[in-house]
Amino acid sequence: MKKNEISVLGAGLIGSLLSIYLRKRGLDVNLYEKRADNRKGEYSEEGRSINMALSDRGWRALEKAGLKEKVLPLTIPMYGRKIHDEHGKTTFIPYGNEDQAIYSISRGKFNQLLVDEAESLGVKLNFEHKCEEVDLRYNHLTFSTPDGITEKLESNVIIGSDGAYSSLRNAMLKQVRFNYRQEYISHGYKELTIPATAEGEFAMDPNALHIWPRGSFMLIALPNPDKSFTCTLFLPFDGERVCFEIIQDKKDVESIFKTYFDDAFEMMPNLTEQFFKNPTASLINLECYPWMLNRALLIGDASHAMVPFYGQGMNSGFEDVLILDELIGKLGTNAWELVFAKFQKIRKPDTDAICRLAMENFEEMRDQVADPKFLIRKRIEAKLHALYPKDWIPLYTMVTFSSMPYSEAYSQGKLQDMVMNRVMADPLITQNWNKLDYEDIINQMDKAKAV
C-alpha cells in the first residue's frame, strides 16, 4: 500500500495555499481533488460565486507565502459600499479610511495561480480523485478515479480542506462525541452578470461593492478585471411576496427586476437567459467539534462553513492556514497531534464568532443599509474613530482591516452596539448628530467595558 507523508483533501483556495505552506516546510505533500484540473478548461464552480473579497487577514497569509505580488494584479480594490435605492439614486459608504479597501478577485484565476504555485514547489497533484472512504483508525484513504480504478493508501497526516461537504468530516461524524450542527438559511442565491459597456468600459463605479437592499432580499455586484460585474441575487426560496418559487418565466424575471432593480436591469441584456440557465444555490452555516482525531484535521469550510455576508469565508480559511503554520513552526513536524489540538483550541472561539457575525451582517446588508439612520450611525462611528482611534474602532474595521481575533472583535462590537443604540435613540439624532459630545460617548464606552 502506498504511504504518503501528508495528504490534503480538496484543491480549492484553502487546500492549495495550505499545500504551499506545508511544502515550504520541506514536507512531502499530496493534494487530492475530486474535480478535473481547472487549469485545462473553462473554470466551473457549479453555481458558486466567481468573485471573492480579499481583505487584510487573507493578504497576510498570502504575503507570508511570498504570493502577494503575484496575486495583486488579479484584484480590483473596493473602497466601500455603493447603495442603490429603488429610484436609482446611489449613496457611497466607505469601508474605512481613504486607503482601506477590500479586493475583488476571480475565484477561478486565483485558484489556478495557487495550484500552479503548489505544483512548482513540488506538491503532488491528484485531480479527479474522489475520496470514497477515510479509515481514521489507521489513517487509510480510498479514492475512486474516472477510469474505474480504486486507489487505497495510508497517510501519516490527513488534512481535510474539502469544504462544507467534507469527506473527512463525514468520517469523523461516525466517531464518538463528535458534535455537528448545520443550518441552511431561508435564502438562496443566483449568479448573474452586468457586462462591460459597448465601449468596453465598466457600467458602474468599479471601486465599490454595489448593493441593492430591498428588505427581505437584495442584489449585490462585484467588479471583474474584464470590466464586467458579477452579480448575486439573494432571495428567499419560498413564502415571501418576492421569492424564487414565484419566478416561473421570462415575464416574472423582468417584472421583478424592473420593479426593484431597474437601474441594474438596464445594464443586464442577458438577464433572463442567465436567470434560467444558472443554478439556484443554497447557503449553509456549519459548526462542528472536535476538528481533529489523532493525526487528521479539518480546516477552513470543512470545520466552519459560513454564509458569505461578511466576506470572511476565504479570509478566515487563509488565517487558519497561517495560524496552523505558526504552530508547526513552534512545535515541529513530529508532534502533529499536539499541533492540531492547540490549533482547534485557539481557533474555535474565533470561527464561532465570525460565523455569528456573517449571519448578523446579512440582516444589516438586506434591511438596514438603505435606512438614513444607518448612514448617520456610520458617520458617527467614523468620527469617533477619527477622534479616538484607539478607543473606538468600528466593528467592520476590526474584522476586515486588522488581525484582532474575531471573538475579541465580536465582544467589542457588542459593547459598541449597546452604546450606539442609546445615541441613536435620540429622536432628533438626524438633525443633531454632528453636535454630539463625542467624549461623552467614549466615556459611556469605558463604563460599558468596566461592567
DRENDREN-83256 format. One record per residue (C-alpha): x, y, z; residue number from 1. Coordinates in pm, whole numbers, plus 50000, padded with zeros to 5 digits. Each point is the difference from the previous one (the first is absolute). Layout:
<recs>
REC      px      py      pz     i
REC       X       Y       Z   NUM
...
</recs>
This chain:
<recs>
REC      px      py      pz     i
REC   50000   50000   50000     1
REC   50128   50345   49905     2
REC   50091   50220   50298     3
REC   49983   50382   49996     4
REC   50158   50235   50249     5
REC   49716   50255   49975     6
REC   49674   49970   49805     7
REC   49798   50317   49949     8
REC   49641   49948   49885     9
REC   49859   50278   49782    10
REC   50195   50215   49754    11
REC   49788   50312   50041    12
REC   50141   50329   50127    13
REC   50068   49881   50357    14
REC   50139   49658   49908    15
REC   50230   50144   49735    16
REC   50142   50266   50233    17
REC   50037   49746   50280    18
REC   50196   49770   49768    19
REC   50233   50288   49912    20
REC   50068   50069   50368    21
REC   50061   49633   50081    22
REC   50229   49955   49701    23
REC   50200   50308   50102    24
REC   50062   49816   50329    25
REC   50168   49725   49797    26
REC   49716   49752   50040    27
REC   49888   49744   49743    28
REC   49647   50111   49902    29
REC   49734   49829   49787    30
REC   49701   50217   49905    31
REC   49676   49821   49901    32
REC   49705   50154   49813    33
REC   49681   49829   49879    34
REC   49957   50243   49708    35
REC   50207   50019   49684    36
REC   50298   50233   49978    37
REC   49835   50341   49952    38
REC   50312   50135   49828    39
REC   49925   49792   49690    40
REC   49660   50139   49904    41
REC   49734   50254   50089    42
REC   49978   50046   50375    43
REC   49679   49873   50157    44
REC   49889   50018   50362    45
REC   49654   49849   49966    46
REC   49806   50319   50074    47
REC   50241   50147   50252    48
REC   50107   50363   49976    49
REC   50297   50061   49775    50
REC   50091   50300   50217    51
REC   50168   50012   50337    52
REC   50082   50300   50222    53
REC   50357   49996   50128    54
REC   50064   50200   50318    55
REC   50285   50041   50250    56
REC   49991   49650   50152    57
REC   50019   49838   49659    58
REC   50274   50235   49879    59
REC   50206   49923   50311    60
REC   49997   49628   49923    61
REC   50084   50059   49634    62
REC   50284   50236   50089    63
REC   50162   49747   50234    64
REC   49984   49743   49718    65
REC   50172   50250   49769    66
REC   49695   50030   49773    67
REC   49873   50354   50054    68
REC   50169   50149   49692    69
REC   49874   49716   49778    70
REC   49640   50034   50123    71
REC   49972   50380   50002    72
REC   49967   50040   49618    73
REC   49690   49775   50008    74
REC   49816   50229   50243    75
REC   49784   50314   49990    76
REC   49980   50214   50318    77
REC   49654   50082   50137    78
REC   50008   50292   50244    79
REC   49642   49977   50124    80
REC   49639   49903   49938    81
REC   49800   50183   49735    82
REC   49633   49976   50098    83
REC   49740   50013   49718    84
REC   49652   50105   50106    85
REC   49681   49910   49809    86
REC   50014   50327   49804    87
REC   50354   49943   49871    88
REC   50163   50247   50242    89
REC   50330   49882   50151    90
REC   50171   50067   50333    91
REC   50362   49911   50072    92
REC   50099   49867   50346    93
REC   50380   49962   50044    94
REC   50124   49678   50158    95
REC   50265   50184   50201    96
REC   50261   50268   49945    97
REC   50072   50129   49649    98
REC   50270   49741   49932    99
REC   49812   49701   50144   100
REC   49839   49764   49750   101
REC   49892   49643   49951   102
REC   50107   49844   49670   103
REC   49777   49826   49747   104
REC   50171   49698   49841   105
REC   49886   49726   49764   106
REC   49980   49671   50187   107
REC   50101   49803   49692   108
REC   50314   50191   49908   109
REC   50102   50022   50365   110
REC   49960   49625   50047   111
REC   50201   49931   49684   112
REC   50283   50224   50124   113
REC   50016   49818   50335   114
REC   49993   49655   49839   115
REC   50276   50104   49760   116
REC   50209   50123   50291   117
REC   49943   49678   50196   118
REC   50102   49791   49700   119
REC   50314   50210   49939   120
REC   50109   49936   50360   121
REC   49964   49623   49961   122
REC   49652   49931   50140   123
REC   49868   49682   49832   124
REC   49665   50078   49838   125
REC   49729   49733   49970   126
REC   49694   50127   49811   127
REC   49682   49799   49937   128
REC   50065   49806   50320   129
REC   49677   49976   50197   130
REC   50051   49905   50364   131
REC   49759   49711   50062   132
REC   50111   49894   50347   133
REC   50225   50110   50286   134
REC   50097   49741   50262   135
REC   50108   50213   50294   136
REC   50126   49702   50202   137
REC   50292   49954   49762   138
REC   49990   50325   49798   139
REC   49909   49806   49686   140
REC   49844   50177   49700   141
REC   49804   49851   49711   142
REC   49959   50193   49673   143
REC   49805   49928   49683   144
REC   50127   50125   49663   145
REC   49820   50050   49663   146
REC   50160   49690   49849   147
REC   49832   49782   50261   148
REC   50313   49930   50203   149
REC   49977   50012   50378   150
REC   50309   50129   50175   151
REC   50071   49923   50365   152
REC   50279   50160   50198   153
REC   50121   50073   50350   154
REC   50092   50352   50109   155
REC   50197   50115   50301   156
REC   49790   50319   50012   157
REC   49662   50079   49839   158
REC   49868   50355   49976   159
REC   49649   50058   49870   160
REC   49963   50333   49821   161
REC   49723   49852   49786   162
REC   49727   50248   50081   163
REC   49653   49993   50153   164
REC   49935   49644   49879   165
REC   50334   49862   50121   166
REC   50077   49629   49963   167
REC   50231   50013   50301   168
REC   49732   50162   50215   169
REC   49752   49732   49890   170
REC   50244   49741   50132   171
REC   50034   50190   50327   172
REC   49620   50010   50034   173
REC   50011   49626   50065   174
REC   50229   50047   50300   175
REC   49888   50026   50362   176
REC   49935   50349   50144   177
REC   50022   50192   49675   178
REC   49772   50305   50008   179
REC   49855   50120   49671   180
REC   49742   50263   49908   181
REC   49901   50135   49660   182
REC   49740   50259   49909   183
REC   49874   50098   49657   184
REC   49867   50355   50001   185
REC   49666   50081   49837   186
REC   50170   50177   49710   187
REC   50173   49866   49692   188
REC   50209   50177   49741   189
REC   50046   50020   49625   190
REC   50295   50137   49802   191
REC   49935   50260   49727   192
REC   50219   50240   49800   193
REC   50016   50366   49909   194
REC   50225   49997   49691   195
REC   50241   50275   49893   196
REC   49841   50285   49803   197
REC   50006   50011   49619   198
REC   50313   50217   50035   199
REC   50167   49729   50209   200
REC   49980   50189   50329   201
REC   49852   49930   50344   202
REC   49627   50073   50011   203
REC   50030   50128   50362   204
REC   50265   50116   50244   205
REC   50251   49709   50008   206
REC   50146   50096   50338   207
REC   49694   49920   50207   208
REC   49792   49701   50103   209
REC   49652   50082   49867   210
REC   49693   49908   50207   211
REC   49631   50024   49918   212
REC   49839   49936   50345   213
REC   49629   49927   49989   214
REC   49898   49878   50345   215
REC   49958   49623   49977   216
REC   50225   49972   49692   217
REC   50288   50174   49821   218
REC   50233   50010   49701   219
REC   50376   50061   50025   220
REC   50268   50051   49733   221
REC   50381   49970   50005   222
REC   50236   50118   49722   223
REC   50209   49772   49776   224
REC   50324   50085   49813   225
REC   49819   49948   49665   226
REC   49782   50307   50088   227
REC   49693   49790   50082   228
REC   49830   49965   50339   229
REC   49902   49671   50156   230
REC   49660   50046   50164   231
REC   49848   49780   50267   232
REC   49625   50003   50056   233
REC   49897   49892   50351   234
REC   49633   49903   50030   235
REC   49796   49784   50239   236
REC   49929   49661   49845   237
REC   49629   50028   50080   238
REC   49736   50152   50225   239
REC   50056   50368   49913   240
REC   49845   50241   49750   241
REC   50334   49998   49814   242
REC   50168   49658   50002   243
REC   50149   49745   49762   244
REC   49685   49787   50013   245
REC   49782   50265   49831   246
REC   50239   50062   49708   247
REC   49881   49766   49727   248
REC   50070   50171   49669   249
REC   50171   50288   49819   250
REC   49715   50239   50083   251
REC   50037   49932   50375   252
REC   50376   50069   49991   253
REC   49959   50324   49809   254
REC   49714   50115   50220   255
REC   50199   49952   50323   256
REC   50315   50164   49864   257
REC   49814   50297   49849   258
REC   49816   50050   50328   259
REC   50286   49962   50248   260
REC   50331   50022   49810   261
REC   49913   50217   49701   262
REC   50342   50166   49961   263
REC   50169   49656   50011   264
REC   49743   49858   49755   265
REC   50098   50264   49742   266
REC   50360   49872   50014   267
REC   49915   49626   49972   268
REC   49920   49911   49637   269
REC   50025   49624   50063   270
REC   49809   49998   50328   271
REC   49720   49754   49925   272
REC   50226   49757   49814   273
REC   50245   49996   50291   274
REC   49726   49979   50260   275
REC   49864   49671   49867   276
REC   50338   49860   49897   277
REC   50185   50057   50328   278
REC   49915   49780   50300   279
REC   49839   50125   50318   280
REC   50236   49910   50284   281
REC   49940   49974   50375   282
REC   50191   50159   50287   283
REC   50125   49802   50299   284
REC   50140   50078   50342   285
REC   50192   49711   50151   286
REC   50169   49935   50334   287
REC   50166   49688   50134   288
REC   50241   49893   50273   289
REC   50254   49853   50052   290
REC   50180   50083   49676   291
REC   50259   49727   50047   292
REC   50038   49633   50070   293
REC   50354   49873   50053   294
REC   50196   50117   49693   295
REC   49699   50120   49798   296
REC   49877   50362   49997   297
REC   49715   50205   49849   298
REC   50074   50353   49881   299
REC   49815   50284   49823   300
REC   49640   49934   49892   301
REC   50034   49633   50096   302
REC   50000   50110   50363   303
REC   49814   50334   49994   304
REC   49807   50078   49679   305
REC   49821   50333   50023   306
REC   49756   50207   49797   307
REC   50184   50253   49778   308
REC   49872   50326   50146   309
REC   50314   50123   50175   310
REC   50233   49906   49716   311
REC   50213   49800   50244   312
REC   49959   49636   49892   313
REC   50318   49991   49791   314
REC   50182   50247   50225   315
REC   49928   49799   50314   316
REC   50110   49683   49819   317
REC   50327   50165   49900   318
REC   50045   50116   50359   319
REC   49946   49636   50108   320
REC   50294   49904   49777   321
REC   50219   50277   50141   322
REC   49928   49906   50363   323
REC   50050   49628   49932   324
REC   50334   50075   49835   325
REC   50110   50210   50298   326
REC   49924   49708   50233   327
REC   50192   49759   49777   328
REC   50291   50244   50014   329
REC   49992   50003   50382   330
REC   49929   49633   50067   331
REC   50160   49828   49700   332
REC   49882   49728   49762   333
REC   50032   49712   50245   334
REC   49718   50115   50228   335
REC   49699   50014   49769   336
REC   49743   49908   50265   337
REC   50124   50278   50229   338
REC   50004   50247   49707   339
REC   49644   49908   49904   340
REC   49872   50010   50360   341
REC   50146   50346   50057   342
REC   49871   50121   49663   343
REC   49637   49909   50069   344
REC   50015   50140   50353   345
REC   50133   50335   49876   346
REC   49782   50025   49692   347
REC   49653   49869   50093   348
REC   49881   50306   50202   349
REC   50102   50227   49713   350
REC   49830   49804   49724   351
REC   49683   49975   50211   352
REC   50009   50380   50029   353
REC   50044   50069   49628   354
REC   49723   49752   49913   355
REC   49764   50196   50229   356
REC   50115   50332   49854   357
REC   49941   49875   49645   358
REC   49640   49910   50084   359
REC   49943   50337   50171   360
REC   50155   50195   49712   361
REC   49749   49844   49759   362
REC   49724   50178   50187   363
REC   50196   50327   49993   364
REC   50071   49984   49625   365
REC   49646   49897   49914   366
REC   49796   50217   50237   367
REC   50198   50288   50147   368
REC   50248   50145   49748   369
REC   49722   50191   49819   370
REC   49880   50161   50326   371
REC   50113   50367   50032   372
REC   50062   49937   50372   373
REC   50243   49722   49910   374
REC   50206   50244   49793   375
REC   50007   50248   50289   376
REC   50102   49724   50239   377
REC   50293   49913   49773   378
REC   50104   50367   49983   379
REC   49994   50028   50380   380
REC   50213   49687   50034   381
REC   50245   50127   49736   382
REC   50035   50331   50187   383
REC   50049   49819   50332   384
REC   50274   49792   49839   385
REC   50165   50312   49854   386
REC   49992   50184   50336   387
REC   50081   49700   50222   388
REC   50170   49743   49775   389
REC   50108   49775   50287   390
REC   49678   50023   50203   391
REC   49743   49947   49723   392
REC   50067   49767   49710   393
REC   49693   49917   49785   394
REC   49914   49631   49995   395
REC   50048   49975   49624   396
REC   50351   50145   50037   397
REC   50087   49752   50276   398
REC   49882   49708   49789   399
REC   50121   50107   49657   400
REC   50302   50224   50049   401
REC   50173   49844   50300   402
REC   50119   49665   50132   403
REC   49812   50041   50329   404
REC   49849   49662   50095   405
REC   49645   49978   49869   406
REC   49869   49914   50347   407
REC   50155   50317   50146   408
REC   49858   50211   49716   409
REC   49658   49844   50056   410
REC   49998   50082   50373   411
REC   50126   50353   49941   412
REC   49741   50049   49726   413
REC   49715   49899   50230   414
REC   50106   50259   50259   415
REC   50022   50270   49731   416
REC   49656   49896   49872   417
REC   49852   50049   50346   418
REC   50149   50351   50029   419
REC   49901   50097   49643   420
REC   49642   49877   50053   421
REC   49970   50253   50283   422
REC   50143   50277   49781   423
REC   49769   49917   49708   424
REC   49693   49990   50230   425
REC   50000   50382   50003   426
REC   49697   50097   49785   427
REC   50192   50302   49865   428
REC   50317   49809   49913   429
REC   49960   50057   49624   430
REC   50021   50379   50057   431
REC   50247   50005   50288   432
REC   50246   49720   49929   433
REC   50283   50241   49916   434
REC   49957   50183   50332   435
REC   50047   49694   50219   436
REC   50232   49994   50299   437
REC   50238   49736   49867   438
REC   50206   49994   50319   439
REC   49686   49905   50192   440
REC   49940   49707   49762   441
REC   50355   49876   50066   442
REC   49938   50032   50376   443
REC   49683   49790   49958   444
REC   50209   49741   49818   445
REC   50256   49992   50282   446
REC   49721   49944   50253   447
REC   49853   49720   49788   448
REC   50341   49829   49988   449
REC   50039   50030   50376   450
REC   49666   49826   50056   451
</recs>
